[in-house]
Amino acid sequence: MRGIEFHETMTGSYHLVTSPHAERPMSFTVRARTHGGLRGLLGRPEAEIEGEIDAEGLAEHRYLKGRLALDVLRTGKLVYDFQFEDDAGRPCRFAGEKTVRLDDLVETMTVLPGKLVLQGDGGEEIGQALLRFDLRGDLIRFLRSFRVVR
């Protein structure tokens, strides 16, 4: 079964809820892969993602795995949801959402607010992040990364 694969990097910062004024660098790079080609993407607009998160003081160069919901046509949203372990080995989750608007397409497609959650015991929010896709530096590499895969 064919799918579409691409790579994306988002960079920015995060802060812990216990230190809201102490911004720290954060980035993640993912390989996203859909299943079923264009027809599958229209029926189930979702990609599996895996890659690496780098959040200074929390999760430095840690493996991540999750999903990217690509249902922009129906919901107007791109939803990033992935799991990783922090540097202490605790399970964490990143949940972020781009709400795409035609009247501000560039900003809404490139800015990703999100939250960091410590999983288990009710999913305590431990931080908030604001990440961006670097159009100038990463657009060509992003576009070139698209390919059809088996």
N, C-alpha and C positions, 0 to 999 in steps of 0.2 A: 504494500500500500504506500502510495506516495504522500509526501508531506512537503512543507516549506520550512526552511531553517534560516535563521538570521541571528546576528549577534548585536547586543546593545550594551552600552555603558552609560550609567547615570552617576553624576558626582555632585557633591554638595556638602552638607553638614547635618549634624544631629546634636541634640542635647538630651541629657537625662532629665526626667521629671523632677529629680531631687536637686538639680543644678541648672535651672532654665536659662541662665545667662552665660553658661560655659559651653559655647559652640565648639564642636570637635569635627574634624574632617570625616567624611563617609563617602563610600562609593560602592557600586556593585557592577559586575559585568556578567551578563548571562548569554547563554546560547538558548534560543527559543526554537521549539520544533512543533509544528502542527501535524495533524494526521489527516489523510484523506484528500490531499490536494485542495484546490480552490473550492470544489463542491463540498468537501468536508468542512472547510473553514467557514463557508456560508451556513451550514447546518449546525455546526458546533464551533463557534468562533473562540477557540481556546488553544493555547500553546503550553506545552510542558517546558519549564525552564530549569536550568542548572547552571551553576557558575560559582562566583566567589564574591563574598562581601568583605569589605575592609572598613571597619568602624573603629577609629582610634580609641583605645582604652576599653573596648567592649568585645569586639570580634575582629581580630586582625587576620586577614587572609584566610577566612573560614569558608568551607564549602556550603553552598546553598542549593536548595531544590524546592520547586513549587510550581505554580501555575500563573499564567498571564491570560486574563480574559480580554478578548479583542472585539467585543460586541459593540463597536462604535456606532454602527448603523441603527441598532435597536435601542440601545441604552445611552449612547453618547459617552461611554466610559471605557477606559483601559484600566483594568484592575490587576495589580501586582500582589501576589500572596505567596511568600516563600518561608521556609523554615531553615534554621541554621543553629549551630551550637555556639555559645559565647566562649570566650577564652577560658572560662572556668568549667566548661563542659555542660552548662545548663541549656536546655532546649529553649530557643527563642523563635520569634516569628516577626516578619516584616509584612505590614499590610499598607498598601498605598494605592491611590486612585487618581487618575487624570480624568477630569470631566471636560470633554472636548466641545468647544463652541466655535462655530464658523466665524463669528464676529471677532474672535481673538484666537485664531487657529494656531499660530506659531507658539504663543505663550502657553496655551492649554495643552498642546501636544508635547511640549518640552519640559514642563514643570511637574514634578511629582511630589506632593506632600504625602507623608506616611507616618505610621507609628510603629514603634518597637515594643513587642510584648514578650514577657517572660511566660512561657507556657506552663500549664499545670496550675492547680489551685485557683482557678477562675481567670487566668490569663491577665495578670497584672501588667498594665502599661508602664514601661520603664523609660521610654523616650519618644521623642518626636523628631522627624527628619524632614528636610526640604532638599530635594535633589533636582538636578537639571540635566537635560541632554544637550551637549555642546554642539550646536549646529555647525559652527565654524570649524571646529576641530575634528568632529566625528561623523558628520553627515556622509561624506564620500565613503568612508570605511563601512558605515552602517549599510548604505545602499549596495555596496559591492558584496556584502556578506550574505545577501539573499540568494538562496539556491533551492532547487527541487531535490529532495532526498527520498530514498526508499525506506 
